[in-house]
Amino acid sequence: MTTRSPRSSCTRALTALLLVALGVGGLQACSRSGGTDTPARIGYSAWPGWIPWKVTEDKGLFKAAGVPVNLQWFDGYLDSINALNAGQLDCNSQTLNDTISSIAGGAELQVVLTNDNSTGNDQIIAAPGIRSVADLKGKKVAAEEGTVDHYLLLLGLKRAGLSASDISFVPLETGAAAAAFAAGKVDAVGVFAPFTTQALKRPGSTTLLSSKEFPGAISDHLVCRSAFVAKHPEKVQQLVDSWFATLKHIQAQPATSLAILSSRAGVSEKEYQDYDSGTTIFSLEQNRQAFRPGNTMQSLPYAATHISGFLQEVGLAKTPPKLEGLLNARFVDAAK
């Protein structure tokens, strides 16, 4: 469900850090003016675990939960992260590792909900003749730099005994990366659904590895600015409540919900259904369990510490992220 809509280029990754520096302090004042009737500004993009927010909107479930919402779709996933860091959003749909990267750049954010875990929909896809991750040595591999599929690529390389310097990395936003691979311009690509569908249209291409092989490594969340959580905890609770109401609605009305989901994703209903096993949507109880301490990647406190260390190790985080206060379980604990 990483996808998360087309993620932008490495230039935008640098822009994100700049926006953190300029925006977190200077633009926070903009959000403070909003009263209880001011819509919460929520961002999301093309990832199967976030597209259900479109059902929430279309079926009036935000209103039913009592929260006014301005739900904003982003064609570029990294654009949504930039917007959150700059104070142009109150909350955004993003991965844990991308959130930790933003925190390392100075953002003050809190994870308030787990939408899902990626269990196969983030993939490293290779051209014919490349049969293993080890075969990527010396090859051109495209992915959106600094985001989750770059992270998956680095995890795979490390497991195979390789490093980033063993490949020729081509930084492209996710949609462009999938197109470049399909056109034969690169040897392999790291993408998330629905861009996996586009990449696999290249004749003879195969999936070398996926997020299924790294349980808990890629988790997807609703992430809010700390200032918004502090000022509007009732809105955050209503947002969380509306999410679980959405899951109940999808279960009760699967056919009409699928039409909304596939339309927003820009794929056929059959193609959208094919993403089911690759994105594990979390129930309320799974949410509560994820926020608890543990010793595996299924525990968010454990995963956050592990991901923080890995991001520093591979150079995607230049300074140690401040993880204190990142994980806020109070809203899923209070949800019904």
LUMLUM-625114 format. One record per residue (C-alpha): z, y negated, x negated; residue in one letter. Coordinates in nm, 3 decimals, decimal comma. Example, Ala and Ser with C-alpha at 12.3 -4.5 7.8 and 13.67 -1.06 7.14 Angstrom:
// residues 2
<<0,780 0,450 -1,230> 'A'>;
<<0,714 0,106 -1,367> 'S'>;
This chain:
// residues 336
<<0,000 0,000 0,000> 'M'>;
<<0,006 -0,228 -0,331> 'T'>;
<<-0,287 -0,355 -0,176> 'T'>;
<<-0,164 -0,637 -0,162> 'R'>;
<<-0,476 -0,840 -0,139> 'S'>;
<<-0,703 -0,919 -0,434> 'P'>;
<<-0,478 -1,031 -0,714> 'R'>;
<<-0,590 -1,316 -0,930> 'S'>;
<<-0,675 -1,352 -1,296> 'S'>;
<<-0,456 -1,391 -1,602> 'C'>;
<<-0,508 -1,767 -1,578> 'T'>;
<<-0,324 -1,760 -1,250> 'R'>;
<<-0,048 -1,554 -1,412> 'A'>;
<<0,009 -1,842 -1,651> 'L'>;
<<-0,018 -2,086 -1,362> 'T'>;
<<0,258 -1,897 -1,182> 'A'>;
<<0,498 -1,959 -1,468> 'L'>;
<<0,404 -2,326 -1,477> 'L'>;
<<0,460 -2,357 -1,103> 'L'>;
<<0,801 -2,199 -1,147> 'V'>;
<<0,893 -2,460 -1,405> 'A'>;
<<0,760 -2,752 -1,200> 'L'>;
<<0,814 -2,625 -0,849> 'G'>;
<<1,141 -2,436 -0,823> 'V'>;
<<1,345 -2,746 -0,893> 'G'>;
<<1,114 -3,022 -0,774> 'G'>;
<<0,975 -2,861 -0,461> 'L'>;
<<1,292 -2,707 -0,325> 'Q'>;
<<1,363 -3,033 -0,146> 'A'>;
<<1,062 -2,974 0,077> 'C'>;
<<1,219 -2,665 0,231> 'S'>;
<<1,553 -2,831 0,286> 'R'>;
<<1,410 -3,056 0,554> 'S'>;
<<1,340 -2,764 0,789> 'G'>;
<<1,578 -2,720 1,080> 'G'>;
<<1,642 -2,413 1,289> 'T'>;
<<1,320 -2,471 1,488> 'D'>;
<<1,105 -2,513 1,179> 'T'>;
<<0,887 -2,202 1,133> 'P'>;
<<0,972 -1,976 0,842> 'A'>;
<<0,672 -1,966 0,606> 'R'>;
<<0,598 -1,603 0,527> 'I'>;
<<0,320 -1,483 0,296> 'G'>;
<<0,146 -1,145 0,290> 'Y'>;
<<-0,170 -0,988 0,155> 'S'>;
<<-0,381 -0,672 0,164> 'A'>;
<<-0,140 -0,390 0,103> 'W'>;
<<-0,077 -0,114 0,363> 'P'>;
<<0,298 -0,171 0,349> 'G'>;
<<0,261 -0,541 0,435> 'W'>;
<<-0,026 -0,542 0,683> 'I'>;
<<0,214 -0,439 0,966> 'P'>;
<<0,328 -0,803 0,965> 'W'>;
<<0,001 -0,870 1,149> 'K'>;
<<0,123 -0,643 1,427> 'V'>;
<<0,450 -0,837 1,431> 'T'>;
<<0,255 -1,157 1,481> 'E'>;
<<-0,003 -1,031 1,731> 'D'>;
<<0,250 -0,856 1,953> 'K'>;
<<0,494 -1,149 1,965> 'G'>;
<<0,770 -0,963 1,782> 'L'>;
<<0,875 -1,263 1,570> 'F'>;
<<0,929 -1,457 1,893> 'K'>;
<<1,114 -1,164 2,049> 'A'>;
<<1,350 -1,163 1,749> 'A'>;
<<1,411 -1,536 1,799> 'G'>;
<<1,248 -1,666 1,481> 'V'>;
<<0,953 -1,908 1,465> 'P'>;
<<0,715 -1,799 1,188> 'V'>;
<<0,409 -1,936 1,014> 'N'>;
<<0,258 -1,612 0,880> 'L'>;
<<0,011 -1,687 0,599> 'Q'>;
<<-0,252 -1,441 0,478> 'W'>;
<<-0,355 -1,458 0,112> 'F'>;
<<-0,684 -1,316 -0,013> 'D'>;
<<-0,531 -1,326 -0,361> 'G'>;
<<-0,199 -1,146 -0,403> 'Y'>;
<<-0,099 -1,349 -0,708> 'L'>;
<<-0,177 -1,664 -0,512> 'D'>;
<<0,101 -1,568 -0,271> 'S'>;
<<0,344 -1,525 -0,561> 'I'>;
<<0,243 -1,868 -0,695> 'N'>;
<<0,302 -2,019 -0,351> 'A'>;
<<0,651 -1,869 -0,325> 'L'>;
<<0,744 -1,984 -0,674> 'N'>;
<<0,620 -2,335 -0,596> 'A'>;
<<0,826 -2,361 -0,276> 'G'>;
<<0,520 -2,349 -0,051> 'Q'>;
<<0,652 -2,031 0,112> 'L'>;
<<1,003 -1,935 0,215> 'D'>;
<<0,944 -1,561 0,176> 'C'>;
<<0,662 -1,344 0,045> 'N'>;
<<0,555 -0,981 0,048> 'S'>;
<<0,554 -0,862 -0,313> 'Q'>;
<<0,656 -0,583 -0,547> 'T'>;
<<0,986 -0,553 -0,728> 'L'>;
<<0,830 -0,572 -1,072> 'N'>;
<<0,628 -0,885 -0,987> 'D'>;
<<0,948 -1,039 -0,846> 'T'>;
<<1,134 -0,962 -1,168> 'I'>;
<<0,849 -1,122 -1,365> 'S'>;
<<0,889 -1,440 -1,158> 'S'>;
<<1,265 -1,438 -1,217> 'I'>;
<<1,201 -1,409 -1,590> 'A'>;
<<0,997 -1,729 -1,553> 'G'>;
<<1,283 -1,913 -1,384> 'G'>;
<<1,239 -1,842 -1,013> 'A'>;
<<1,547 -1,787 -0,794> 'E'>;
<<1,460 -1,508 -0,551> 'L'>;
<<1,626 -1,238 -0,342> 'Q'>;
<<1,493 -0,904 -0,218> 'V'>;
<<1,603 -0,874 0,147> 'V'>;
<<1,395 -0,581 0,273> 'L'>;
<<1,207 -0,280 0,139> 'T'>;
<<0,879 -0,235 0,322> 'N'>;
<<0,767 0,076 0,137> 'D'>;
<<0,723 0,267 -0,183> 'N'>;
<<0,378 0,319 -0,326> 'S'>;
<<0,327 0,696 -0,336> 'T'>;
<<-0,036 0,719 -0,442> 'G'>;
<<-0,215 0,405 -0,325> 'N'>;
<<-0,190 0,240 -0,668> 'D'>;
<<-0,438 0,422 -0,891> 'Q'>;
<<-0,603 0,426 -1,231> 'I'>;
<<-0,962 0,530 -1,161> 'I'>;
<<-1,204 0,634 -1,435> 'A'>;
<<-1,576 0,685 -1,485> 'A'>;
<<-1,739 1,029 -1,520> 'P'>;
<<-1,650 1,201 -1,847> 'G'>;
<<-1,302 1,048 -1,869> 'I'>;
<<-1,073 1,331 -1,767> 'R'>;
<<-0,730 1,219 -1,885> 'S'>;
<<-0,534 0,906 -1,971> 'V'>;
<<-0,568 1,003 -2,338> 'A'>;
<<-0,947 0,970 -2,296> 'D'>;
<<-0,901 0,598 -2,224> 'L'>;
<<-0,850 0,529 -2,594> 'K'>;
<<-1,109 0,274 -2,703> 'G'>;
<<-1,240 0,229 -2,347> 'K'>;
<<-1,271 -0,086 -2,135> 'K'>;
<<-1,004 -0,085 -1,864> 'V'>;
<<-0,980 -0,361 -1,602> 'A'>;
<<-0,676 -0,463 -1,395> 'A'>;
<<-0,506 -0,779 -1,279> 'E'>;
<<-0,298 -0,884 -1,576> 'E'>;
<<0,077 -0,895 -1,532> 'G'>;
<<0,084 -0,740 -1,186> 'T'>;
<<0,169 -0,400 -1,053> 'V'>;
<<-0,142 -0,200 -1,144> 'D'>;
<<-0,130 -0,334 -1,498> 'H'>;
<<0,227 -0,207 -1,496> 'Y'>;
<<0,109 0,134 -1,370> 'L'>;
<<-0,155 0,145 -1,644> 'L'>;
<<0,107 0,075 -1,911> 'L'>;
<<0,335 0,343 -1,769> 'L'>;
<<0,051 0,594 -1,787> 'G'>;
<<-0,045 0,494 -2,140> 'L'>;
<<0,314 0,528 -2,260> 'K'>;
<<0,347 0,874 -2,106> 'R'>;
<<0,025 0,978 -2,282> 'A'>;
<<0,151 0,851 -2,618> 'G'>;
<<-0,075 0,546 -2,622> 'L'>;
<<-0,007 0,173 -2,621> 'S'>;
<<-0,186 -0,130 -2,481> 'A'>;
<<-0,358 -0,183 -2,814> 'S'>;
<<-0,532 0,155 -2,782> 'D'>;
<<-0,757 0,029 -2,501> 'I'>;
<<-0,982 -0,271 -2,448> 'S'>;
<<-0,806 -0,445 -2,162> 'F'>;
<<-1,021 -0,655 -1,928> 'V'>;
<<-0,810 -0,893 -1,714> 'P'>;
<<-0,969 -0,938 -1,370> 'L'>;
<<-0,828 -1,004 -1,025> 'E'>;
<<-0,809 -0,683 -0,825> 'T'>;
<<-1,116 -0,731 -0,606> 'G'>;
<<-1,327 -0,833 -0,905> 'A'>;
<<-1,190 -0,542 -1,109> 'A'>;
<<-1,291 -0,293 -0,840> 'A'>;
<<-1,638 -0,449 -0,818> 'A'>;
<<-1,683 -0,445 -1,196> 'A'>;
<<-1,591 -0,078 -1,211> 'F'>;
<<-1,818 0,014 -0,920> 'A'>;
<<-2,102 -0,168 -1,100> 'A'>;
<<-2,042 0,027 -1,423> 'G'>;
<<-1,923 -0,274 -1,625> 'K'>;
<<-1,591 -0,117 -1,727> 'V'>;
<<-1,485 0,241 -1,795> 'D'>;
<<-1,172 0,247 -1,583> 'A'>;
<<-0,979 0,028 -1,345> 'V'>;
<<-0,628 -0,015 -1,206> 'G'>;
<<-0,637 -0,104 -0,836> 'V'>;
<<-0,442 -0,061 -0,514> 'F'>;
<<-0,557 0,031 -0,164> 'A'>;
<<-0,783 -0,079 -0,002> 'P'>;
<<-0,965 -0,160 -0,330> 'F'>;
<<-0,931 0,203 -0,433> 'T'>;
<<-1,189 0,283 -0,165> 'T'>;
<<-1,437 0,041 -0,322> 'Q'>;
<<-1,377 0,167 -0,677> 'A'>;
<<-1,415 0,533 -0,584> 'L'>;
<<-1,765 0,466 -0,448> 'K'>;
<<-1,887 0,481 -0,807> 'R'>;
<<-2,056 0,823 -0,833> 'P'>;
<<-1,850 1,077 -1,024> 'G'>;
<<-1,542 0,856 -1,051> 'S'>;
<<-1,200 1,018 -1,036> 'T'>;
<<-0,836 0,914 -1,009> 'T'>;
<<-0,666 0,972 -1,345> 'L'>;
<<-0,316 0,889 -1,227> 'L'>;
<<-0,144 0,724 -0,935> 'S'>;
<<0,190 0,584 -0,830> 'S'>;
<<0,267 0,925 -0,681> 'K'>;
<<0,343 1,042 -1,037> 'E'>;
<<0,607 0,771 -1,085> 'F'>;
<<0,837 0,793 -0,780> 'P'>;
<<1,010 0,465 -0,706> 'G'>;
<<0,832 0,276 -0,984> 'A'>;
<<0,637 0,058 -0,739> 'I'>;
<<0,839 -0,067 -0,445> 'S'>;
<<0,724 -0,334 -0,201> 'D'>;
<<0,948 -0,592 -0,041> 'H'>;
<<1,009 -0,905 0,158> 'L'>;
<<1,132 -1,148 -0,107> 'V'>;
<<1,282 -1,486 -0,015> 'C'>;
<<1,372 -1,794 -0,213> 'R'>;
<<1,748 -1,799 -0,273> 'S'>;
<<1,777 -2,152 -0,133> 'A'>;
<<1,616 -2,040 0,194> 'F'>;
<<1,851 -1,742 0,225> 'V'>;
<<2,153 -1,965 0,166> 'A'>;
<<2,045 -2,226 0,422> 'K'>;
<<1,894 -1,998 0,688> 'H'>;
<<2,061 -1,656 0,679> 'P'>;
<<2,008 -1,624 1,057> 'E'>;
<<1,631 -1,658 1,012> 'K'>;
<<1,629 -1,397 0,737> 'V'>;
<<1,820 -1,160 0,965> 'Q'>;
<<1,571 -1,220 1,245> 'Q'>;
<<1,279 -1,155 1,009> 'L'>;
<<1,434 -0,826 0,899> 'V'>;
<<1,506 -0,731 1,260> 'D'>;
<<1,146 -0,812 1,358> 'S'>;
<<1,018 -0,577 1,086> 'W'>;
<<1,208 -0,279 1,224> 'F'>;
<<1,097 -0,373 1,575> 'A'>;
<<0,741 -0,363 1,440> 'T'>;
<<0,783 -0,012 1,303> 'L'>;
<<0,910 0,102 1,644> 'K'>;
<<0,614 -0,065 1,814> 'H'>;
<<0,362 0,103 1,582> 'I'>;
<<0,521 0,439 1,650> 'Q'>;
<<0,516 0,379 2,025> 'A'>;
<<0,161 0,240 2,037> 'Q'>;
<<-0,027 0,399 1,744> 'P'>;
<<-0,381 0,348 1,872> 'A'>;
<<-0,364 -0,024 1,943> 'T'>;
<<-0,159 -0,079 1,628> 'S'>;
<<-0,415 0,103 1,412> 'L'>;
<<-0,689 -0,125 1,545> 'A'>;
<<-0,490 -0,430 1,433> 'I'>;
<<-0,401 -0,281 1,095> 'L'>;
<<-0,751 -0,165 1,001> 'S'>;
<<-0,909 -0,492 1,118> 'S'>;
<<-0,673 -0,698 0,903> 'R'>;
<<-0,737 -0,468 0,605> 'A'>;
<<-1,115 -0,491 0,653> 'G'>;
<<-1,168 -0,114 0,660> 'V'>;
<<-1,244 0,145 0,925> 'S'>;
<<-0,963 0,307 1,120> 'E'>;
<<-1,037 0,638 0,942> 'K'>;
<<-1,018 0,472 0,601> 'E'>;
<<-0,689 0,306 0,693> 'Y'>;
<<-0,544 0,639 0,809> 'Q'>;
<<-0,636 0,783 0,469> 'D'>;
<<-0,385 0,544 0,311> 'Y'>;
<<-0,092 0,697 0,502> 'D'>;
<<0,027 0,942 0,238> 'S'>;
<<-0,008 0,686 -0,039> 'G'>;
<<0,233 0,440 0,117> 'T'>;
<<0,575 0,557 0,232> 'T'>;
<<0,710 0,306 0,485> 'I'>;
<<1,089 0,289 0,467> 'F'>;
<<1,306 0,343 0,770> 'S'>;
<<1,624 0,143 0,822> 'L'>;
<<1,836 0,419 0,673> 'E'>;
<<1,602 0,452 0,373> 'Q'>;
<<1,637 0,076 0,324> 'N'>;
<<2,011 0,097 0,318> 'R'>;
<<2,002 0,388 0,076> 'Q'>;
<<1,758 0,210 -0,157> 'A'>;
<<1,994 -0,085 -0,208> 'F'>;
<<2,278 0,140 -0,322> 'R'>;
<<2,355 0,212 -0,689> 'P'>;
<<2,205 0,531 -0,829> 'G'>;
<<2,059 0,691 -1,139> 'N'>;
<<1,693 0,729 -1,035> 'T'>;
<<1,408 0,489 -0,962> 'M'>;
<<1,471 0,541 -0,590> 'Q'>;
<<1,779 0,319 -0,635> 'S'>;
<<1,678 -0,048 -0,648> 'L'>;
<<1,966 -0,152 -0,880> 'P'>;
<<1,863 0,121 -1,124> 'Y'>;
<<1,491 0,043 -1,085> 'A'>;
<<1,544 -0,328 -1,141> 'A'>;
<<1,725 -0,268 -1,470> 'T'>;
<<1,464 -0,016 -1,584> 'H'>;
<<1,168 -0,235 -1,488> 'I'>;
<<1,326 -0,538 -1,655> 'S'>;
<<1,356 -0,351 -1,983> 'G'>;
<<1,003 -0,213 -1,960> 'F'>;
<<0,849 -0,554 -1,884> 'L'>;
<<1,018 -0,698 -2,192> 'Q'>;
<<0,914 -0,400 -2,403> 'E'>;
<<0,544 -0,444 -2,322> 'V'>;
<<0,550 -0,824 -2,336> 'G'>;
<<0,503 -0,899 -1,966> 'L'>;
<<0,843 -1,070 -1,954> 'A'>;
<<0,919 -1,305 -2,241> 'K'>;
<<1,287 -1,352 -2,160> 'T'>;
<<1,546 -1,119 -2,006> 'P'>;
<<1,534 -1,163 -1,626> 'P'>;
<<1,860 -1,257 -1,455> 'K'>;
<<1,910 -0,974 -1,210> 'L'>;
<<2,245 -1,084 -1,066> 'E'>;
<<2,202 -1,166 -0,698> 'G'>;
<<1,845 -1,033 -0,684> 'L'>;
<<1,918 -0,753 -0,439> 'L'>;
<<2,069 -0,869 -0,110> 'N'>;
<<2,147 -0,577 0,120> 'A'>;
<<2,338 -0,772 0,385> 'R'>;
<<2,039 -0,803 0,620> 'F'>;
<<1,937 -0,438 0,630> 'V'>;
<<2,305 -0,346 0,655> 'D'>;
<<2,334 -0,568 0,965> 'A'>;
<<2,002 -0,462 1,121> 'A'>;
<<2,001 -0,238 1,428> 'K'>;
